[in-house]
């Protein structure tokens, strides 16, 4: 793998555009914070995590409303304070809280599962400053091409786009 580091997000965006124009296959782009406008340039689709959040939220709503209906209207029907057996307006706060709880936990678990992260997973780090203040464009080298012309092509690309550091790493 060969990667180059950039100091600014505008340099990164222009480097990614240049790579797309030269038909270079970018393996991944790493940034310390979200860079607006990068997803369309890379051709990434919109995340479907919001759909999962809606589904888990609905499960939370049904769970809360169903449990309170069962407990107060069916299993233990007691009239207290003049309220009916099925006091729907008083269900709203608990239903809202369980909707938010189920949606948030479901989205976090789904995100970690899809991204391959979790307890015991060790992901390699390309460079320590990527998570601090540097932006990175990484390319996958073919097998046995650590010193070939493919590497030279990528090094020329990084030199022409203004990368501050170019490194090769085997992962």
C-alpha positions in Angstrom: 0.0 0.0 0.0 1.2 3.5 -0.8 -0.2 6.6 0.7 0.4 10.3 0.7 -0.4 12.9 3.4 -1.8 16.4 2.8 -2.0 19.4 5.1 -5.3 20.8 4.1 -8.7 19.5 3.0 -8.7 21.7 -0.1 -5.4 20.0 -1.2 -7.0 16.6 -0.5 -10.1 17.4 -2.6 -8.1 18.6 -5.5 -5.8 15.5 -5.2 -8.9 13.2 -5.2 -10.3 15.0 -8.3 -6.9 14.6 -10.0 -6.8 10.8 -9.2 -10.3 10.4 -10.6 -9.3 12.3 -13.8 -6.2 10.1 -14.2 -8.4 7.0 -13.6 -6.4 5.9 -10.5 -8.2 3.5 -8.2 -8.2 5.0 -4.8 -8.3 2.4 -2.0 -9.4 4.8 0.7 -9.2 8.3 2.0 -8.6 9.1 5.6 -9.4 12.4 7.3 -9.4 13.6 10.9 -12.9 15.1 10.5 -15.6 14.9 7.8 -14.7 16.7 4.6 -17.8 18.2 2.9 -17.9 17.4 -0.8 -15.6 14.3 -0.6 -18.3 11.7 -0.9 -19.7 12.8 -4.3 -16.1 13.0 -5.7 -15.3 9.5 -4.5 -18.7 8.2 -5.8 -19.9 7.0 -2.5 -23.6 6.3 -2.0 -25.7 7.9 0.8 -25.6 5.9 4.1 -28.7 3.8 4.9 -28.1 4.0 8.6 -31.1 6.3 9.0 -33.3 3.5 7.8 -32.0 1.2 10.4 -32.5 3.9 13.0 -36.1 4.2 12.0 -36.7 0.4 12.2 -35.1 0.2 15.6 -37.1 3.3 16.8 -40.3 1.6 15.7 -39.4 -1.5 17.6 -38.8 0.6 20.6 -42.2 2.4 20.2 -44.0 -0.9 19.8 -42.2 -2.4 22.7 -43.0 0.5 25.1 -46.6 1.0 24.0 -47.3 -2.8 23.9 -45.8 -3.4 27.3 -47.6 -0.6 29.0 -50.9 -1.6 27.3 -50.5 -5.1 28.4 -49.4 -4.2 32.0 -52.0 -1.5 32.6 -55.0 -2.6 30.6 -54.8 -6.4 30.6 -52.6 -7.9 33.3 -53.3 -5.6 36.2 -56.2 -3.2 35.5 -56.5 -0.8 38.4 -58.3 2.5 38.3 -56.2 5.0 40.2 -56.6 8.8 40.2 -59.7 8.6 38.1 -57.7 7.5 35.0 -59.1 4.8 32.7 -57.5 1.4 32.3 -55.8 2.5 29.1 -54.4 6.0 29.6 -52.7 6.7 26.3 -51.5 10.2 27.0 -49.5 9.1 30.0 -47.7 6.5 27.8 -46.1 9.2 25.6 -43.0 10.1 27.7 -42.0 6.4 28.3 -42.7 5.6 24.6 -40.6 8.5 23.4 -37.7 7.5 25.7 -37.7 3.9 24.6 -38.0 4.9 20.9 -34.8 7.0 21.3 -33.0 4.3 23.3 -33.7 1.5 20.9 -32.9 3.7 17.8 -29.6 4.9 19.3 -28.3 1.6 20.5 -29.5 -0.2 17.3 -27.7 2.4 15.1 -24.4 2.1 17.1 -24.5 -1.7 17.0 -25.3 -1.7 13.3 -22.6 0.8 12.5 -19.9 -1.1 14.4 -21.0 -4.4 12.8 -21.0 -3.0 9.3 -17.6 -1.3 9.7 -16.0 -4.4 11.2 -15.2 -2.7 14.5 -15.8 -4.1 17.9 -14.1 -5.6 20.9 -10.9 -7.4 20.1 -10.6 -6.0 16.6 -7.2 -4.5 15.8 -7.1 -2.2 12.8 -3.7 -1.2 11.5 -2.8 2.5 11.5 -1.1 4.0 8.4 0.3 7.1 10.1 -0.2 8.6 13.6 -1.0 12.1 12.3 -4.0 11.0 10.2 -6.2 11.1 13.2 -4.7 14.4 14.3 -4.2 16.9 11.5 -3.3 15.2 8.3 -5.4 14.0 5.3 -4.5 10.8 3.5 -5.1 9.2 0.1 -4.2 5.5 -0.1 -3.7 3.3 -3.1 -3.3 -0.5 -3.1 -0.2 -1.8 -4.8 -0.3 -5.0 -6.8 1.5 -8.1 -5.4 5.3 -7.7 -5.7 5.0 -4.1 -7.0 6.7 -2.4 -4.0 9.6 -1.3 -6.3 7.9 -1.4 -9.7 6.6 1.1 -12.2 3.2 1.2 -10.5 4.8 2.6 -7.4 6.6 5.2 -9.5 3.3 6.2 -11.1 1.8 6.8 -7.7 4.8 8.7 -6.4 4.6 11.0 -9.4 0.9 11.5 -8.7 1.6 12.5 -5.1 4.5 14.8 -6.1 2.2 16.6 -8.6 -0.6 17.0 -6.2 1.5 18.4 -3.4 1.6 15.6 -0.8 3.8 16.5 2.1 4.8 12.8 2.9 4.7 9.7 0.7 5.1 6.2 2.3 4.8 2.6 1.4 3.5 0.2 4.0 2.7 -3.5 3.9 -0.5 -4.4 5.8 
